[in-house]
Amino acid sequence: MKRTMICCAAFLSLSACAVPGDFCDVVPFEKRFEATETAPQMLKTDREDVKQIRVENEYGRRHCSW
């Protein structure tokens, strides 16, 4: 039990050190959907997700080399 707790503590402390990179490293290209089918359906069912994707795409166009 003690060994398991030590391993868990070591794993958690090391995982906090991971740095994934900036936005352009994490999101390497813009998100696109099939305009005739997927986009209209997403607007009906997941409008907030569509807004977030739009914000990410606009940010990426301005700050990354997309």
Distance bins in CASP14 RR format, pairs under 12 A and 6 or more apart:
PFRMAT RR
TARGET T0000
AUTHOR 0000-0000-0000
RMODE 2
METHOD distances of the structure
MODEL  1
1 7 0 0 0 0 0 1 0 0 0 0 0
1 8 0 0 0 0 0 1 0 0 0 0 0
2 8 0 0 0 0 0 1 0 0 0 0 0
2 9 0 0 0 0 0 1 0 0 0 0 0
3 9 0 0 0 0 0 1 0 0 0 0 0
3 10 0 0 0 0 0 1 0 0 0 0 0
4 10 0 0 0 0 0 1 0 0 0 0 0
4 11 0 0 0 0 0 1 0 0 0 0 0
5 11 0 0 0 0 0 1 0 0 0 0 0
5 12 0 0 0 0 0 1 0 0 0 0 0
6 12 0 0 0 0 0 1 0 0 0 0 0
6 13 0 0 0 0 0 1 0 0 0 0 0
7 13 0 0 0 0 0 1 0 0 0 0 0
7 14 0 0 0 0 0 1 0 0 0 0 0
8 14 0 0 0 0 0 1 0 0 0 0 0
8 15 0 0 0 0 0 1 0 0 0 0 0
9 15 0 0 0 0 0 1 0 0 0 0 0
9 16 0 0 0 0 0 1 0 0 0 0 0
10 16 0 0 0 0 0 1 0 0 0 0 0
10 17 0 0 0 0 0 1 0 0 0 0 0
11 17 0 0 0 0 0 1 0 0 0 0 0
11 18 0 0 0 0 0 1 0 0 0 0 0
12 18 0 0 0 0 0 1 0 0 0 0 0
19 25 0 0 0 0 1 0 0 0 0 0 0
19 26 0 0 0 0 0 1 0 0 0 0 0
20 26 1 0 1 0 0 0 0 0 0 0 0
20 27 0 0 0 0 0 1 0 0 0 0 0
21 27 0 0 0 0 0 1 0 0 0 0 0
21 28 0 0 0 0 0 1 0 0 0 0 0
22 28 0 0 0 0 0 1 0 0 0 0 0
22 59 0 0 0 0 0 1 0 0 0 0 0
22 60 0 0 0 0 0 1 0 0 0 0 0
22 63 0 0 0 0 1 0 0 0 0 0 0
22 64 0 0 0 0 1 0 0 0 0 0 0
23 29 0 0 0 0 0 1 0 0 0 0 0
23 30 0 0 0 0 0 1 0 0 0 0 0
23 55 0 0 0 0 0 1 0 0 0 0 0
23 56 0 0 0 0 1 0 0 0 0 0 0
23 57 0 0 0 0 0 1 0 0 0 0 0
23 58 0 0 0 0 0 1 0 0 0 0 0
23 59 1 0 0 1 0 0 0 0 0 0 0
23 60 1 0 0 1 0 0 0 0 0 0 0
23 61 0 0 0 0 0 1 0 0 0 0 0
23 62 0 0 0 0 0 1 0 0 0 0 0
23 63 1 0 0 1 0 0 0 0 0 0 0
23 64 1 0 0 1 0 0 0 0 0 0 0
23 66 0 0 0 0 0 1 0 0 0 0 0
24 30 0 0 0 0 0 1 0 0 0 0 0
24 56 0 0 0 0 0 1 0 0 0 0 0
24 59 0 0 0 0 1 0 0 0 0 0 0
24 60 1 0 0 1 0 0 0 0 0 0 0
24 61 0 0 0 0 0 1 0 0 0 0 0
24 62 0 0 0 0 0 1 0 0 0 0 0
24 63 1 0 0 1 0 0 0 0 0 0 0
24 64 1 1 0 0 0 0 0 0 0 0 0
24 65 1 0 0 1 0 0 0 0 0 0 0
24 66 0 0 0 0 1 0 0 0 0 0 0
25 60 0 0 0 0 0 1 0 0 0 0 0
25 63 0 0 0 0 0 1 0 0 0 0 0
25 64 0 0 0 0 1 0 0 0 0 0 0
25 65 0 0 0 0 0 1 0 0 0 0 0
26 56 0 0 0 0 0 1 0 0 0 0 0
26 59 0 0 0 0 0 1 0 0 0 0 0
26 60 0 0 0 0 0 1 0 0 0 0 0
26 64 0 0 0 0 0 1 0 0 0 0 0
27 52 0 0 0 0 0 1 0 0 0 0 0
27 53 0 0 0 0 0 1 0 0 0 0 0
27 55 0 0 0 0 0 1 0 0 0 0 0
27 56 1 0 0 1 0 0 0 0 0 0 0
27 57 0 0 0 0 1 0 0 0 0 0 0
27 59 0 0 0 0 1 0 0 0 0 0 0
27 60 1 0 0 1 0 0 0 0 0 0 0
27 61 0 0 0 0 0 1 0 0 0 0 0
27 63 0 0 0 0 0 1 0 0 0 0 0
27 64 1 0 0 1 0 0 0 0 0 0 0
27 66 0 0 0 0 1 0 0 0 0 0 0
28 56 0 0 0 0 0 1 0 0 0 0 0
28 60 0 0 0 0 1 0 0 0 0 0 0
28 64 1 0 0 1 0 0 0 0 0 0 0
28 65 0 0 0 0 1 0 0 0 0 0 0
28 66 0 0 0 0 1 0 0 0 0 0 0
29 56 0 0 0 0 0 1 0 0 0 0 0
29 57 0 0 0 0 1 0 0 0 0 0 0
29 60 0 0 0 0 1 0 0 0 0 0 0
29 61 0 0 0 0 0 1 0 0 0 0 0
29 64 0 0 0 0 1 0 0 0 0 0 0
29 65 0 0 0 0 0 1 0 0 0 0 0
29 66 1 0 0 1 0 0 0 0 0 0 0
30 53 0 0 0 0 1 0 0 0 0 0 0
30 54 0 0 0 0 1 0 0 0 0 0 0
30 55 0 0 0 0 0 1 0 0 0 0 0
30 56 1 0 0 1 0 0 0 0 0 0 0
30 57 1 0 1 0 0 0 0 0 0 0 0
30 58 0 0 0 0 1 0 0 0 0 0 0
30 59 0 0 0 0 1 0 0 0 0 0 0
30 60 1 0 0 1 0 0 0 0 0 0 0
30 61 1 0 0 1 0 0 0 0 0 0 0
30 62 0 0 0 0 0 1 0 0 0 0 0
30 63 0 0 0 0 0 1 0 0 0 0 0
30 64 0 0 0 0 1 0 0 0 0 0 0
30 65 0 0 0 0 0 1 0 0 0 0 0
30 66 1 0 1 0 0 0 0 0 0 0 0
31 38 0 0 0 0 0 1 0 0 0 0 0
31 39 0 0 0 0 0 1 0 0 0 0 0
31 42 0 0 0 0 0 1 0 0 0 0 0
31 49 0 0 0 0 1 0 0 0 0 0 0
31 50 0 0 0 0 1 0 0 0 0 0 0
31 52 0 0 0 0 1 0 0 0 0 0 0
31 53 1 0 1 0 0 0 0 0 0 0 0
31 54 0 0 0 0 1 0 0 0 0 0 0
31 55 0 0 0 0 0 1 0 0 0 0 0
31 56 1 0 0 1 0 0 0 0 0 0 0
31 57 1 0 0 1 0 0 0 0 0 0 0
31 58 0 0 0 0 0 1 0 0 0 0 0
31 59 0 0 0 0 0 1 0 0 0 0 0
31 60 0 0 0 0 0 1 0 0 0 0 0
31 61 0 0 0 0 0 1 0 0 0 0 0
31 66 0 0 0 0 0 1 0 0 0 0 0
32 38 0 0 0 0 1 0 0 0 0 0 0
32 39 0 0 0 0 1 0 0 0 0 0 0
32 42 0 0 0 0 0 1 0 0 0 0 0
32 50 0 0 0 0 0 1 0 0 0 0 0
32 53 0 0 0 0 1 0 0 0 0 0 0
32 54 0 0 0 0 0 1 0 0 0 0 0
32 56 0 0 0 0 0 1 0 0 0 0 0
32 57 0 0 0 0 1 0 0 0 0 0 0
32 66 0 0 0 0 0 1 0 0 0 0 0
33 39 1 0 1 0 0 0 0 0 0 0 0
33 40 0 0 0 0 1 0 0 0 0 0 0
33 41 0 0 0 0 1 0 0 0 0 0 0
33 42 1 0 0 1 0 0 0 0 0 0 0
33 43 0 0 0 0 1 0 0 0 0 0 0
33 46 0 0 0 0 0 1 0 0 0 0 0
33 49 0 0 0 0 0 1 0 0 0 0 0
33 50 0 0 0 0 1 0 0 0 0 0 0
33 53 0 0 0 0 1 0 0 0 0 0 0
33 54 0 0 0 0 0 1 0 0 0 0 0
33 57 0 0 0 0 0 1 0 0 0 0 0
34 40 0 0 0 0 1 0 0 0 0 0 0
34 41 0 0 0 0 1 0 0 0 0 0 0
34 42 0 0 0 0 0 1 0 0 0 0 0
35 41 0 0 0 0 0 1 0 0 0 0 0
35 42 0 0 0 0 0 1 0 0 0 0 0
35 43 0 0 0 0 0 1 0 0 0 0 0
37 43 0 0 0 0 0 1 0 0 0 0 0
37 44 0 0 0 0 0 1 0 0 0 0 0
38 44 0 0 0 0 0 1 0 0 0 0 0
38 45 0 0 0 0 0 1 0 0 0 0 0
38 46 0 0 0 0 0 1 0 0 0 0 0
38 49 0 0 0 0 0 1 0 0 0 0 0
38 50 0 0 0 0 0 1 0 0 0 0 0
38 53 0 0 0 0 0 1 0 0 0 0 0
39 45 0 0 0 0 0 1 0 0 0 0 0
39 46 0 0 0 0 0 1 0 0 0 0 0
39 47 0 0 0 0 0 1 0 0 0 0 0
39 49 0 0 0 0 0 1 0 0 0 0 0
39 50 1 0 0 1 0 0 0 0 0 0 0
39 53 0 0 0 0 0 1 0 0 0 0 0
39 54 0 0 0 0 0 1 0 0 0 0 0
40 46 0 0 0 0 0 1 0 0 0 0 0
40 47 0 0 0 0 0 1 0 0 0 0 0
40 50 0 0 0 0 0 1 0 0 0 0 0
41 47 0 0 0 0 0 1 0 0 0 0 0
41 49 0 0 0 0 0 1 0 0 0 0 0
41 50 0 0 0 0 0 1 0 0 0 0 0
42 48 0 0 0 0 0 1 0 0 0 0 0
42 49 1 0 0 1 0 0 0 0 0 0 0
42 50 1 0 1 0 0 0 0 0 0 0 0
42 51 0 0 0 0 0 1 0 0 0 0 0
42 52 0 0 0 0 0 1 0 0 0 0 0
42 53 0 0 0 0 1 0 0 0 0 0 0
42 54 0 0 0 0 0 1 0 0 0 0 0
43 49 0 0 0 0 1 0 0 0 0 0 0
43 50 1 0 1 0 0 0 0 0 0 0 0
43 51 0 0 0 0 1 0 0 0 0 0 0
43 53 0 0 0 0 0 1 0 0 0 0 0
43 54 0 0 0 0 0 1 0 0 0 0 0
44 50 0 0 0 0 1 0 0 0 0 0 0
46 52 0 0 0 0 1 0 0 0 0 0 0
46 53 0 0 0 0 1 0 0 0 0 0 0
47 53 0 0 0 0 0 1 0 0 0 0 0
47 54 0 0 0 0 0 1 0 0 0 0 0
48 54 0 0 0 0 0 1 0 0 0 0 0
48 55 0 0 0 0 0 1 0 0 0 0 0
49 55 0 0 0 0 0 1 0 0 0 0 0
49 56 0 0 0 0 0 1 0 0 0 0 0
50 56 0 0 0 0 0 1 0 0 0 0 0
50 57 0 0 0 0 0 1 0 0 0 0 0
51 57 0 0 0 0 0 1 0 0 0 0 0
51 58 0 0 0 0 0 1 0 0 0 0 0
52 58 0 0 0 0 0 1 0 0 0 0 0
52 59 0 0 0 0 0 1 0 0 0 0 0
53 59 0 0 0 0 0 1 0 0 0 0 0
53 60 0 0 0 0 0 1 0 0 0 0 0
54 60 0 0 0 0 0 1 0 0 0 0 0
54 61 0 0 0 0 0 1 0 0 0 0 0
55 61 0 0 0 0 0 1 0 0 0 0 0
55 62 0 0 0 0 0 1 0 0 0 0 0
56 62 0 0 0 0 0 1 0 0 0 0 0
56 63 0 0 0 0 0 1 0 0 0 0 0
56 64 0 0 0 0 0 1 0 0 0 0 0
56 66 0 0 0 0 0 1 0 0 0 0 0
57 63 0 0 0 0 0 1 0 0 0 0 0
57 64 0 0 0 0 0 1 0 0 0 0 0
57 66 0 0 0 0 1 0 0 0 0 0 0
58 64 0 0 0 0 0 1 0 0 0 0 0
58 66 0 0 0 0 0 1 0 0 0 0 0
59 66 0 0 0 0 0 1 0 0 0 0 0
60 66 1 0 1 0 0 0 0 0 0 0 0
END
